[in-house]
């Protein structure tokens, strides 16, 4: 999820330093770009040939752009969440990608079967996770809702990415 990491790193640095460029992320156009990314991710979900990581990357990037734009209307510009949450997302995404997704070729058959079980039986569907992330964007009184749903999205990303090479077995 390189785009998600780059956008979050940029947001974190710009918000922490109170740089003038952060105004670009506060414009309505950034929210429209986020909506476009979410729409493209939705279309990409219908097409089964597109890699899972691309869909999750566009969706997560779209939601973080909308979150940053929308929540600046409710909280001060120097609120710690505007630089800590994106930094947390960078760390979470980088570690999950390095530890799990990039090492999926080392999984044994028993681990793959366990991942298939969790994917199939726990009703951990993408549409529910996506809906929860979008709904959390509107819960401005509950500032921790969005990061919690992004963590769930990352768990689903790891699960989907690790199972992607084994879909047709």
C-alpha positions as CSV (number, residue, x, y, z in Angstrom):
1,X,0.0,0.0,0.0
2,X,2.6,2.5,-1.1
3,X,0.2,5.4,-1.9
4,X,-1.5,5.1,1.5
5,X,1.9,5.2,3.2
6,X,3.1,8.2,1.2
7,X,-0.1,10.2,1.8
8,X,-0.1,9.5,5.5
9,X,3.6,10.3,5.9
10,X,3.0,13.6,4.1
11,X,0.0,14.4,6.3
12,X,1.9,13.6,9.4
13,X,4.9,15.7,8.6
14,X,2.8,18.6,7.3
15,X,0.5,18.6,10.3
16,X,3.3,18.3,12.8
17,X,5.3,21.1,11.3
18,X,2.1,23.2,10.6
19,X,3.5,23.7,7.1
20,X,1.6,25.9,4.6
21,X,1.2,22.9,2.2
22,X,-1.2,21.2,4.6
23,X,-3.9,23.7,3.3
24,X,-4.0,21.6,0.1
25,X,-5.3,18.6,2.2
26,X,-8.0,20.9,3.7
27,X,-9.5,21.8,0.4
28,X,-12.7,20.3,-0.8
29,X,-10.9,19.0,-3.9
30,X,-8.9,16.6,-1.7
31,X,-12.1,15.1,-0.5
32,X,-13.3,14.8,-4.1
33,X,-10.1,13.1,-4.9
34,X,-10.7,10.8,-2.0
35,X,-14.2,10.0,-3.3
36,X,-12.8,9.3,-6.7
37,X,-10.3,6.9,-5.1
38,X,-13.0,5.1,-3.2
39,X,-15.2,4.8,-6.4
40,X,-12.2,3.4,-8.3
41,X,-11.6,0.9,-5.5
42,X,-15.2,-0.1,-5.6
43,X,-15.1,-0.6,-9.4
44,X,-11.8,-2.5,-9.0
45,X,-13.5,-4.8,-6.5
46,X,-15.9,-6.0,-9.2
47,X,-13.0,-6.8,-11.5
48,X,-11.4,-9.9,-10.0
49,X,-8.2,-9.7,-12.0
50,X,-7.0,-6.5,-10.3
51,X,-4.6,-7.2,-7.3
52,X,-6.1,-6.9,-3.8
53,X,-3.4,-4.5,-2.6
54,X,-4.4,-1.9,-5.3
55,X,-8.0,-2.0,-4.1
56,X,-7.2,-1.6,-0.5
57,X,-4.6,1.1,-1.2
58,X,-7.0,3.3,-3.2
59,X,-9.8,2.8,-0.6
60,X,-7.6,3.6,2.4
61,X,-6.0,6.6,0.7
62,X,-9.4,7.9,-0.3
63,X,-10.8,7.6,3.2
64,X,-7.7,9.3,4.8
65,X,-8.1,12.3,2.4
66,X,-11.7,12.6,3.3
67,X,-11.0,12.2,7.0
68,X,-8.3,14.9,7.0
69,X,-10.5,17.3,5.1
70,X,-13.7,16.7,7.0
71,X,-12.3,16.5,10.6
72,X,-10.5,19.8,10.4
73,X,-13.9,21.4,10.6
74,X,-14.4,19.9,14.1
75,X,-11.0,20.0,15.7
76,X,-8.1,22.5,16.0
77,X,-5.4,22.4,13.4
78,X,-2.8,21.5,16.0
79,X,-4.7,18.6,17.5
80,X,-2.3,15.7,17.9
81,X,-4.6,13.3,16.0
82,X,-3.8,15.0,12.8
83,X,-0.2,14.0,12.9
84,X,-0.3,10.9,15.3
85,X,-3.0,9.0,13.5
86,X,-1.3,9.2,10.0
87,X,2.0,8.2,11.6
88,X,0.3,5.3,13.3
89,X,-1.2,4.3,10.0
90,X,2.3,4.4,8.3
91,X,3.8,2.2,11.0
92,X,0.8,-0.2,11.0
93,X,0.8,-0.6,7.2
94,X,4.6,-0.9,6.9
95,X,4.9,-3.5,9.6
96,X,1.9,-5.6,8.4
97,X,3.2,-5.5,4.8
98,X,6.8,-6.4,5.8
99,X,6.0,-9.1,8.4
100,X,3.0,-10.8,6.7
101,X,2.4,-9.9,3.1
102,X,6.0,-9.9,1.9
103,X,6.6,-13.3,3.6
104,X,3.4,-15.1,2.5
105,X,5.5,-17.4,0.3
106,X,6.9,-18.9,3.5
107,X,3.6,-20.0,4.8
108,X,3.1,-23.7,5.2
109,X,-0.1,-25.5,4.2
110,X,-1.5,-25.6,7.7
111,X,-1.2,-21.8,8.1
112,X,-2.8,-21.3,4.7
113,X,-5.7,-23.5,5.8
114,X,-6.1,-21.5,9.0
115,X,-6.2,-18.3,7.0
116,X,-8.8,-19.7,4.7
117,X,-10.9,-20.7,7.8
118,X,-10.7,-17.2,9.2
119,X,-11.5,-15.7,5.9
120,X,-14.5,-18.0,5.2
121,X,-16.0,-18.5,8.6
122,X,-15.6,-15.3,10.6
123,X,-17.7,-13.3,8.2
124,X,-14.9,-10.8,7.8
125,X,-16.2,-9.5,4.5
126,X,-14.7,-6.6,2.7
127,X,-18.0,-4.8,2.2
128,X,-18.7,-4.7,5.9
129,X,-15.2,-3.4,6.7
130,X,-15.4,-0.7,3.9
131,X,-18.9,0.4,5.2
132,X,-17.6,0.6,8.8
133,X,-14.6,2.8,7.7
134,X,-16.9,5.1,5.7
135,X,-19.4,5.3,8.6
136,X,-16.6,6.2,11.0
137,X,-15.8,9.2,8.9
138,X,-19.1,10.7,10.1
139,X,-18.6,9.9,13.8
140,X,-16.8,13.1,14.6
141,X,-17.7,12.9,18.3
142,X,-15.9,9.5,18.5
143,X,-12.4,10.4,17.3
144,X,-11.0,6.9,17.9
145,X,-13.6,5.2,15.6
146,X,-11.7,5.9,12.4
147,X,-8.4,4.5,13.5
148,X,-10.1,1.4,14.9
149,X,-11.8,0.7,11.6
150,X,-8.6,1.3,9.7
151,X,-6.9,-1.3,11.9
152,X,-9.8,-3.7,10.9
153,X,-9.2,-2.7,7.3
154,X,-5.5,-3.5,7.7
155,X,-6.3,-6.9,9.2
156,X,-8.5,-7.7,6.2
157,X,-5.8,-6.4,3.8
158,X,-3.3,-8.7,5.3
159,X,-5.7,-11.7,5.2
160,X,-6.7,-11.0,1.6
161,X,-3.2,-10.3,0.4
162,X,-1.8,-13.5,2.1
163,X,-4.6,-15.6,0.5
164,X,-4.4,-14.0,-2.9
165,X,-1.9,-16.4,-4.4
166,X,-3.9,-19.4,-3.1
167,X,-7.4,-18.4,-4.3
168,X,-7.7,-21.0,-7.0
169,X,-6.5,-24.0,-5.1
